[in-house]
Amino acid sequence: MPPHPVSAKIRRMQNEATPSTLESVRNYYGKVLSSSQDLKTNACCLPGAVPAHLREKIARIHPEVQDRFYGCGSPIPSALEGATVLDLGCGTGRDVYLLSQLVGPKGRVIGVDMTEEQLAVARKHLDWHMKLFGYSQPNVEFHQGYIEDLATLGIRDGSIDVVISNCVVNLSPDKRRVFSEIFRVLKPGGELLFSDVFSGRRIPEPLTKDPVLLGECLSGALYKEDFRRLMRDMGCLDFRVVNKSPLAVTEPSVKAKLGNIDFYSITFRAFKLGLEDLCEDYGQVATYLGTLADAPHAFELDDHHRLEKGRPMLVCGNTAAMLQDTRYAAHFRVQGDRSVHFGVFPCGPTPGATMAAGSGSNGGAAAVCSPGGGCC
Ligand SMILES: C[S@@+](CC[C@H](N)C(=O)[O-])C[C@H]1O[C@@H](n2cnc3c(N)ncnc32)[C@H](O)[C@@H]1O
C-alpha cells in the first residue's frame, strides 16, 4: 500500500457539507484530550470486562498507547492467526498492538485514523512493540485517512478478513459511507466486529453540532433502528449482538443537554454473507470442536449462541452459514444443508419486532424474529 497522499478525494471530503464535524472531532482527539482522564463521560472509555485471554497481551502494550485508549468495548474476535485485520479509527493503536500479537508474524493489521496526534503516538512505539513481540518485520501499519474513504488509502475490494472498530463510527458524519466501505473491503465470508455507542431515539440535530457531546461519543450515536435499516440497505439482513450494556450519563452539564435520550454500548458482529431476513430452519446441526485456543470449552457467537465443545446444537440457516462459510469453518462440524426446508426457525413469536425487544440482532433476552434484522 503506498504512503497516504492528501488526495483530491480527501480534500473534497474535507470541504463537503460536514467539514465542521470532522474538524470538531479531529480537534477533540488531537488537541483537547491528552489522555482518557480528560474525558467528561465514560461513553468513549468504558471500563468493561476485558476477556481473560486478552489481559496479559494488553499488559504488554506501551503505557502511553494505553493512556490514550478511548474504546467502549472489546471487538476482538477469535481465530485471527494469519488474518488481515483493519481497525477503523485506531487512535493510538491499543487494539492494533493487541491484534498484532493475535494475528502473528504471518498476519497483518492496518490501523486507519484521521488525527495526526493520535497516529504520532501509535507510530512512535511501533519498533518498540515489534521488538517486544519478536517480529523481524512489522505486521502493523498506520495510515492517516478517513474511514469513509478507504479506497484512497489503497484498501482494495475483498482484501480484508476482519474489520474491527472501537467507538468510532458514532463520530462519523457519513455512517452510510463507512458501512459501504466496510462491506466493499471485506472478503466474502469476512467479519465485522465493532463496539460503539447507540441511542434509543434519534438525536435532535442541534445536539449533533455540540463539539463536546460529539467528541464524547454521544450526540453522533446511531439510533438502533436506523442502524438496523442501514445494515439492511447494505444487504446485511442478519447481524448479531455480542454484548450490550446501558450507558449512564452522569456528568450534570452533559445530562442537562441530553435530557431523556438513552444510550447503549453495543458490540455487533456481522458477516459478508448472503443471509436471509428471517432465521429459517433447514434442520442443520452445528458442533463446536473446541479447537480455538481462547475458547477451549465453548464458543460464543453472540449473546444467545453459546456452542459447547462437542455438543450438537440445532441452528438456523444463517447461523450455519456464519459457522461454515467463514474463517470459523475449521472449528465446527455443520451437518445438513439447505436442501430441505422445515419452515421458520423456532426462535420466537414476534414478527415485526424491533431491536428494542428480543435477542440476537434485536438486542434483548428472548429470541425474536424480525424482518430486516435477523434473529437467531
Ligand atoms: C473514541 S476514539 C477511539 C480510538 C481507538 N479506537 C481506541 O479505542 O482508542 C475515536 C478515534 O476515531 C478517529 N476518527 C473519528 N472520526 C474519524 C473518521 N471519520 N475517519 C478517521 N478517523 C476518525 C479519531 O481521530 C479518534 O482517534
The ligand as an SDF file (V2000), in Angstrom:
LIG
                    3D

 27 29  0  0  0  0  0  0  0  0999 V2000
  -13.1080    7.4840   20.6120 C   0  0  0  0  0  0  0  0  0  0  0  0
  -11.5820    7.4600   19.7330 S   0  0  0  0  0  0  0  0  0  0  0  0
  -11.2780    5.7220   19.6740 C   0  0  0  0  0  0  0  0  0  0  0  0
   -9.8600    5.4090   19.2690 C   0  0  0  0  0  0  0  0  0  0  0  0
   -9.4690    3.9390   19.3190 C   0  0  0  0  0  0  0  0  0  0  0  0
  -10.3770    3.1070   18.5650 N   0  0  0  0  0  0  0  0  0  0  0  0
   -9.3690    3.4680   20.7540 C   0  0  0  0  0  0  0  0  0  0  0  0
  -10.1270    2.5600   21.0870 O   0  0  0  0  0  0  0  0  0  0  0  0
   -8.5860    4.0210   21.4990 O   0  0  0  0  0  0  0  0  0  0  0  0
  -12.0880    7.8650   18.0960 C   0  0  0  0  0  0  0  0  0  0  0  0
  -10.9780    7.9070   17.0640 C   0  0  0  0  0  0  0  0  0  0  0  0
  -11.5730    7.8960   15.7870 O   0  0  0  0  0  0  0  0  0  0  0  0
  -10.9310    8.8100   14.9550 C   0  0  0  0  0  0  0  0  0  0  0  0
  -11.9150    9.2400   13.9480 N   0  0  0  0  0  0  0  0  0  0  0  0
  -13.1170    9.7990   14.1840 C   0  0  0  0  0  0  0  0  0  0  0  0
  -13.7830   10.0160   13.0300 N   0  0  0  0  0  0  0  0  0  0  0  0
  -12.9780    9.5520   12.0400 C   0  0  0  0  0  0  0  0  0  0  0  0
  -13.1080    9.4910   10.6230 C   0  0  0  0  0  0  0  0  0  0  0  0
  -14.2040    9.9500   10.0220 N   0  0  0  0  0  0  0  0  0  0  0  0
  -12.1040    8.9600    9.9150 N   0  0  0  0  0  0  0  0  0  0  0  0
  -10.9740    8.5010   10.5300 C   0  0  0  0  0  0  0  0  0  0  0  0
  -10.7950    8.5480   11.8630 N   0  0  0  0  0  0  0  0  0  0  0  0
  -11.7920    9.0580   12.6290 C   0  0  0  0  0  0  0  0  0  0  0  0
  -10.4800    9.9250   15.8890 C   0  0  0  0  0  0  0  0  0  0  0  0
   -9.4010   10.6370   15.3290 O   0  0  0  0  0  0  0  0  0  0  0  0
  -10.1070    9.1590   17.1370 C   0  0  0  0  0  0  0  0  0  0  0  0
   -8.7610    8.7820   17.1320 O   0  0  0  0  0  0  0  0  0  0  0  0
  1  2  1  0
  2  3  1  0
  2 10  1  0
  3  4  1  0
  4  5  1  0
  5  6  1  0
  5  7  1  0
  7  8  2  0
  7  9  1  0
 10 11  1  0
 11 12  1  0
 11 26  1  0
 12 13  1  0
 13 14  1  0
 13 24  1  0
 14 15  1  0
 14 23  1  0
 15 16  2  0
 16 17  1  0
 17 18  1  0
 17 23  2  0
 18 19  1  0
 18 20  2  0
 20 21  1  0
 21 22  2  0
 22 23  1  0
 24 25  1  0
 24 26  1  0
 26 27  1  0
M  CHG  2   2   1   9  -1
M  END
$$$$
